[in-house]
Amino acid sequence: MRTLKGKTIFITGASRGIGRAIALRCAQDGANVAIAAKTAQPHPKLQGTIHSVAAEVETAGGQALPLQLDIRDETAVQAAVQQTAERFGGIDALVNNASAIGLTGTLATPMKRYDLMQTINTRGTYACSQACLPYLLRAENPHILTLSPPLNLDPKWFAPHVAYTIAKYGMSMCTLGMAREFAAQGVAVNSLWPRSTIATAAVETFFPESVQASRKPQIMADAAYAILTSDSRSSSGRFFIDEDVVRGAGITDLERYAVTPGARLHTDIFLD
């Protein structure tokens, strides 16, 4: 059975929420984790910084490299990736977790917000993937895992927030294209999306009524772990759903992930 012991995982948006949970799950194996995120100083309303997560990673058994990074800056992305590879001797996996959200209609979405979502979500995913790929191509079991939804062209997922949908689907299109582009070289490129809402700061902000009907970020972390430890040549170009992955990994009691055990879960957006 594969583990992540000694493997190097570059995770964007890893200072809190799902990114943090994935970092800690990888650390349990003794992985090297690059914690790439913008938050280096404590935020008055949001918990977690690259340094606090780095300390948690070390406590969990991994090696940590905290990197203050705005993935909109391609020069900074390339420098952070190079620093990671030099520190740990390579890169085995990239987790594209960083994302910006704005659930507003066309007339209510300023172009500044549109640009923010495009440059972080689609462009950031592309930039980080491009920067990591030269190292991934030399790795034994290389993975790119992007937190983005299955491509569903039903207009109901576009009409309420077309700008956000374009930005998230752009991430998914990176998965679709890069999986085929690098299939022969054995780089697995997949996406992962939650069946239910996940109790993160974003859900608390945009779907406060869903927090108690959500699952904890740990389900996404366990699903990501199962994907990252799979044979990279066996499955690529897939759009995985978290609960299907953890069930496939032998976890049958999903109540452990519920914020409120027994509550009826709220299905995440982009899923029918």
Backbone hydrogen bonds, N-H to C=O, Kabsch-Sander energy under -0.5 kcal/mol:
donor,donor_aa,acceptor,acceptor_aa,energy
6,G,30,G,-2.0
7,K,4,L,-2.1
9,I,7,K,-0.6
9,I,32,N,-3.1
10,F,93,A,-2.7
11,I,9,I,-0.6
11,I,34,A,-2.5
12,T,95,V,-2.3
13,G,36,A,-1.8
14,A,11,I,-0.5
14,A,36,A,-0.9
16,R,13,G,-0.6
19,G,16,R,-0.7
20,R,16,R,-1.3
21,A,17,G,-2.1
22,I,18,I,-2.5
23,A,19,G,-2.2
24,L,20,R,-2.4
25,R,21,A,-2.0
26,C,22,I,-2.4
27,A,23,A,-2.0
28,Q,24,L,-1.3
29,D,26,C,-1.4
30,G,27,A,-1.6
31,A,26,C,-1.3
32,N,7,K,-3.6
33,V,31,A,-0.6
33,V,63,Q,-3.4
34,A,9,I,-2.8
34,A,32,N,-0.5
35,I,33,V,-0.7
35,I,65,L,-2.0
36,A,11,I,-2.4
36,A,34,A,-1.0
37,A,35,I,-0.7
37,A,67,L,-2.1
40,A,38,K,-0.8
43,H,46,L,-0.9
50,I,39,T,-2.6
53,V,49,T,-2.2
54,A,50,I,-1.7
55,A,51,H,-2.0
56,E,52,S,-1.8
57,V,53,V,-2.7
58,E,54,A,-2.2
59,T,55,A,-2.2
60,A,56,E,-2.1
61,G,57,V,-0.6
61,G,58,E,-1.0
62,G,57,V,-2.6
63,Q,31,A,-2.1
65,L,33,V,-2.3
67,L,35,I,-2.9
69,L,37,A,-2.2
69,L,67,L,-0.7
71,I,69,L,-0.7
73,D,70,D,-2.3
74,E,72,R,-0.9
77,V,73,D,-2.3
78,Q,74,E,-2.4
79,A,75,T,-2.1
80,A,76,A,-2.5
81,V,77,V,-2.5
82,Q,78,Q,-2.3
83,Q,79,A,-2.5
84,T,80,A,-2.1
85,A,81,V,-2.5
86,E,82,Q,-2.5
87,R,83,Q,-2.2
88,F,84,T,-2.5
89,G,85,A,-1.9
92,D,8,T,-2.3
93,A,8,T,-1.7
94,L,143,H,-2.2
95,V,10,F,-3.0
96,N,94,L,-0.6
96,N,145,L,-2.4
97,N,95,V,-1.4
104,T,102,G,-1.2
108,A,105,G,-0.7
109,T,106,T,-1.1
113,R,110,P,-0.7
114,Y,110,P,-2.2
115,D,111,M,-3.0
116,L,112,K,-1.9
117,M,113,R,-2.3
118,Q,114,Y,-2.4
119,T,115,D,-2.9
120,I,116,L,-2.1
121,N,117,M,-2.3
122,T,117,M,-0.6
123,R,118,Q,-2.8
125,T,121,N,-1.6
126,Y,122,T,-2.2
127,A,123,R,-3.0
128,C,124,G,-2.6
129,S,125,T,-2.2
130,Q,126,Y,-2.8
131,A,127,A,-2.3
132,C,128,C,-2.1
133,L,129,S,-2.1
135,Y,132,C,-1.2
136,L,132,C,-2.5
137,L,133,L,-2.8
138,R,135,Y,-1.3
139,A,136,L,-1.6
143,H,92,D,-1.6
144,I,188,A,-2.8
145,L,94,L,-2.9
146,T,190,N,-2.6
147,L,96,N,-2.4
148,S,146,T,-1.6
152,N,150,P,-0.7
157,W,154,D,-2.3
158,F,155,P,-1.5
159,A,155,P,-2.9
161,H,158,F,-0.8
165,T,161,H,-2.4
166,I,162,V,-2.5
167,A,163,A,-1.9
168,K,164,Y,-2.7
169,Y,165,T,-3.0
170,G,166,I,-1.7
171,M,167,A,-1.1
172,S,168,K,-1.7
173,M,169,Y,-2.3
174,C,170,G,-1.4
175,T,171,M,-1.5
176,L,172,S,-2.3
177,G,173,M,-2.5
178,M,174,C,-2.7
179,A,175,T,-2.1
180,R,176,L,-1.0
181,E,177,G,-2.4
182,F,178,M,-2.5
183,A,180,R,-0.9
186,G,183,A,-1.5
187,V,182,F,-1.7
188,A,142,P,-2.3
188,A,186,G,-0.7
190,N,144,I,-2.6
191,S,238,R,-2.7
192,L,146,T,-2.2
193,W,240,F,-2.0
197,T,266,H,-2.5
199,A,215,R,-2.8
200,T,198,I,-1.9
204,E,200,T,-2.3
205,T,201,A,-1.7
206,F,202,A,-3.1
207,F,203,V,-2.4
210,S,207,F,-2.6
211,V,208,P,-0.9
213,A,210,S,-0.9
214,S,211,V,-1.4
215,R,197,T,-2.4
216,K,257,Y,-3.4
219,I,216,K,-1.6
220,M,217,P,-0.8
221,A,217,P,-1.8
222,D,218,Q,-2.7
223,A,219,I,-2.0
224,A,220,M,-2.8
225,Y,221,A,-2.4
226,A,222,D,-2.0
227,I,223,A,-2.0
228,L,224,A,-2.9
229,T,225,Y,-1.7
230,S,227,I,-1.3
234,S,231,D,-1.9
235,S,231,D,-0.7
237,G,189,V,-2.7
240,F,191,S,-2.7
240,F,238,R,-0.6
242,D,193,W,-2.1
244,D,241,I,-0.7
245,V,241,I,-1.9
246,V,242,D,-2.4
247,R,243,E,-1.9
248,G,244,D,-2.1
249,A,245,V,-1.3
250,G,247,R,-1.8
251,I,246,V,-2.6
252,T,250,G,-0.8
254,L,252,T,-1.2
256,R,253,D,-0.8
257,Y,254,L,-1.6
258,A,255,E,-1.3
259,V,214,S,-2.4
260,T,214,S,-0.5
263,A,260,T,-2.4
265,L,263,A,-0.5
266,H,213,A,-2.3
267,T,265,L,-0.5
268,D,195,R,-2.2
271,L,268,D,-1.0
